[in-house]
Amino acid sequence: MVQDSVKCSHLNQLKRCFSCSIVSLTQRKTQPRMCSMQWQRHWDVLKWQSNNTTSTSYPTPITPEKTRLGWIGIGVMGGAMASRLLSAGYSLTIYARTPSKAAPCLSQGADLADSPATVAASCDIAFTMLGRPSDIRETVLSNDGILSALKPNGVLVDHTNCHPELAKEIFAAARERNCWSVDAPVSGGDMGARTGNLAIFVGGDSGVVSWLLPLLQIHGNNVTYMGGPGSGHSCKLGSQILVGANLLGLTEGLVFAGRMRLDREHWLKAVRGGEGGSRVLELFGLRITVGDYRPAGFAEYLVKDLGTVLDFVEGGTDEEVLVMPGTALSKDLYTGLVAKGEGKLSAHALIKVLERINGN
């Protein structure tokens, strides 16, 4: 079984970490921090697997000829990702609340369904890329949602930025129907979606995740299994904290460079090779200088994600509460875009808020 091979891989990694620890001790060296972190990750994965030993029945490998796919949500990100599956030769049935958005995929040979349930009934694997947790709950768990029609051993792959607890609820509902669900949010923006360079954070059954790799790797080679249901979404929320903070630093840096009468494009070239360089700078720096705020991801969705983080960390007992002042400030600043009716712009439009604050 696929899950057995994944388990063997993690056991081998544990053996390597153990050997590294023995060598470090015999040479009177402190165990490397990275080895310790790897040890903990592989141990956590194996421990989760030992508590989730249900069978994954997938006798047929995924192939364009035999595997039927469905896709729900074809906006900026979803449309680009669905297009890559079609370009790879897979048959695809799609559903769009706004049918006009389906035109590019239809021109590539996709079939258009009239409901999420119709998509689910036609496919082995159904993908979702929607806007909000409420959209996912309705699309997946309603009486005429995906799980109402997905066949036994079918798989739901949710690429939406969602709440970890909802992912666990969907996973449990899927298992009741002898199906599987995987949470697999992505990072890399519209450019990464078009070019297949997304980072994908995956939570769910490790055997199912391994089986899905031929499809996930169409969207990006950086596919990381994080653990059980909801782990992918937890990872993505942490990533959104970084994105929000990095964009804030980039936009403030550009505002400062402008005030100092520096050429902003020249400033970007100067700092990109030092510690101020980042993936965010590479993706959005030049877009900001030319005023291109077409959505790589809506600013209002980043506000939503940062709000989810704050609600999550503030909702526990006194001992569990985390104080995250940077995330709270980021959310307030990005909310300034939404308040001005600019929530559908990309999050790097944050520079507009900073310029307004500074009277520009």
N, C-alpha and C positions, 0 to 999 in steps of 0.2 A: 504494500500500500504506500501511497505517496506520503502519508503522515509518518510511517515508519522510517522512511528515508530522511525526512526532515528531523525526526528525533535523533537518528544516528548522527546527522550533521552536528546537532547541538552537543551530543555526547562527545564527539571528537573535539569540538571547540573547548569543552570543559577540560578534557585531558590535556590539551595544549596549555591552557591557563594554569592547570595544576603543575605541569612540568616547569612552566615559567616561574611559579612560586617556589618550587624546590630549588631551582638553580639560584634564585635570588637569595634564599635563606642560606644555602651552602657557601655563597660568596659574600655573605654578610651585607647584602644590599637590601634596600627597601623595595618591596614589591612595587613594580610600576603601576601608577594610577590607572592607566588605560587597561592593563591586564585585569586589575580588580574590577573595573567597570564591566569588561567583557564577561568575566566570570559571573557577575551578578545577573547580567542580561540573559545569558544562556541558561543559568539555573532557574530564573523566573519563567522562561519559556517552557522548560522541561517540567517544572512544577505545575504550570497551568495545563500542559498536555496530560499529565498524570491524573488530573481531576476532570478531564474532558476527553474520555477515551471512546466516544461514540464513533461508529463507523462512517466513513465517507465513501459512498459507492459511485465511483467515476471510472468505469472500465474503459471508456473511450477517450483517448487524448483529444484535446481541443485542436480542431483543424477548420480552415475556412470552408471545406467541403461539407462537413458534417455538423458543425456547431452553429446553432441558430442564436442570434443575438437580438436584444431589444434595447432601445435607448429612450429615456424620458427626460426632457429638459435640454433644449438645443439653443441656449443663449450663447453668449460670447465664448465661454469655456466649453460647454457641452457640445455646441455645434462643431467646434474645431476637433474635439476628441472623437465624436461620432464619425466625422469625416475621415479621420485616420484609420478607423476600423474598416470603413468602406474601401479605402485605398489599399488596405492590406488584403482585400479579397473576401471579407466576411459579408454574409447577407445580414441585413439590419432592418428591423421594423421600428419605427419611431412614433412618438406621440408628442405633440406640441400644443400648448394651450393657445398659442398664436400661430395658426397654420402657415401664415406667410413666411415664418422663420424656417420652415421645413424645406423651402425651395432648393437651397444648395445641396442638401443631403438627397433630396428626391432626384436631382439631376445626376447624382452619382449612383443611383439605382436603389435607394432605400424605399421601403414600403411605408405608407402612412396609415396609422391606426386611429380609431376614433375614441379610444380610452386607454388608460394605463392597464386595465384588466385585459384588453384585447392584445396589447403588447406582450404581457406576461404569458398569455395562453399560447402565443406563437413562438416562444423562444425557450432556450435552455438556460440562458443567463440574461438577466435584466439589469441594466445600468440606470442609475438616476444621478442627475446633476441639477439640483433645484436651488431655490434661493434661501429658504428658511426652514427651520425645524417643523413649523406648522404645515408647510407644503409636503414635507416628507411623511409626516404622520398621516395626512389625508391621502396621499398618493399610494402609500404602502399598506396602511392598516385599516382603511375604510372598508365597508362591505363590498365595494366594487373596486378595491385597490389591487395592487400587484399580488399580494399574498393570497388573495381570494381566487386567483386563477393560475398561479405558478404551479407547474407540475411537480410531483415528488422528485426529490434530488435536484430540483432547480435551484439556481443561485441568484441572489440579489446582491449587487455591488453598488454601494452608495458613495458617490464622490462628493456629495454635498458637505459643506462645513456645518456640522450638526452637533448636538449635545451628546456626550458620552452615554448618559443614562437612557436616552432614546434609542441609541444603537443597541444597548443591552436588551431593551424591551422588544425591539424588532427581531433580534437574534432569537429570543425565547419564542416569539410568535412564529418565526420561520421553522424552528425545530418542531413545534407542535404540528406543523403541516408536512413534516419530513422534508423540509427544504433548508437552505442555508442562507445566511446573510453575512456580508463582509463590509465593514466601514473602511473606506479608502480615500479620504480627502487628499487633495493635491496642492502643490505649491509650485509657482513658476509663471503665473500670469498667462495672458493670451498668447504671448510669444512662445512660451514653453508648450502650451497646448497645441499650437500649430506645428511646431518643429519636433515634437515628441521628446522634449527635454524637461518634463515635469518631475518633481520629487513626489513620491506617493507613499503615504503613511498608512499602514494596513493593520486592522484589528479583526480578529475572528479565529476560526479554526485554522491551524497552521497547514493542515493537509489540503484544505480547500484553497487557501491562499497559494500554496505551491502549484496546485492544478491550474490556477488562474494566471500564473506568471506569463505565459505566451501572449495573453491579452494585455495585461498591465504593462508589459515591457514595450508595447507599441506606443505607449504614452510617455515612457521614460525608463531609463535603465536604473535609476536610483529608487528602487522599490524596497522599502524597509518594513519588515514584519515587527510590529510593536508589542504584540501579545493578544490577549483575549478581546472579546467584544467591547467596543468603546475605546480601545487603546489608540486606534488610528485617529479618532476625533480628539482625544486628549493631546496627542502629539501636535496635531494641526493647530489647536488653540494656543499651545506654547509657541508655535511658529508665528502665529498672528501677533503675539506680543512683540516678537523680534521685528516683524515687518513694520508694525506701527511705530516702534521706537526708531528704527532705521530711517523710515521715511521722514519722521520728524527731524532727525539730525540732518538729513540731506536737504530738506526744504529750508530749514533755518540757516544752514551753511550757505545756500544759494542767496537767501535774502541778505545775509551779512556781506557776501562777496559783492552783491549789487550795490549795497550802501557804501562799500569801500571803493566803488567805481572800478572794480575788476571786471574784465570780460568773463562772463559766467561759463561759457564753453571752455575757455582757456583754463579757468580755475578747476573745472572738472577734470581736465587732462592732467593738471598738475597734481591733484590729490589722489587720483585713482590708483597710483602705484605705491602709495604709502599706507599707513594704518587707517586712514580715512576712506580707503577704497572698500567697496562692498558689492555684492550681487545687486542690491537695490539701486546703487548708483549706476551700475552698468545698464540695468533695465529701464530706469526712469529718468536719469539725469538729463540726457539730451531732450527727452520728451518734454520735460518741464521748461527747458530754455526756449523751446519753440511754441509753448502753449498748447501742446497736444495732450488733452486730458480724456481722450477716448478710453472707455473702460477696459482695463486689464482685469478688473474686478471692482465691483461697485463700492464706493466709499461707504454707503449705507450698510453693506454687508460686513465691512470691517468694524463698524460701530456695533453691529449685532454681535460679532464674535468677541470683541473686547468686553461687551456687556455680559455675555455668557461667562467669560472668565471671572469677572468681578462678582457676578451672582453666585457662581460656584464656590469661590474661595471665601465669600462672606456668609455662606449659608450653613456652615457647620457649627460645632460647639466652639466655645471660647478658645480651646486648645487647638482647634483645627483651622481657625481663621487665619488667612494670610493677608498681610498689609502690602498692597501693590500700588504705591503712589504713582509710579511712572505709567502704569497701564491706565489708571484712573485719569491722569492728565491727558494721555493720548486719546482716550475715548471722548473726553470733553472737547478737545480740539477738533477731532474728526466730526463730532456732532455739529460743529459750526458749519460744515459743508451741508449737512442734511437740513439744518435750520434755514439755510438760504436757498433751498430747493435744488442743491447741487449733489444730492446723494447718489445720482446715477452716473456721476463722473467717476473717473478712476481715483483711488485713494491718494495718488501723488498730487492731486489738485489741492491738497492741504496747503500748498504755498499760497493759495488764494486767501485762506483764513489768516495766515501770518502777515500777508501784505495788507489786509484790511486792518489788522491789529495795529500795524505800524503806519497807518494813514496813507497807504499807497492805493 
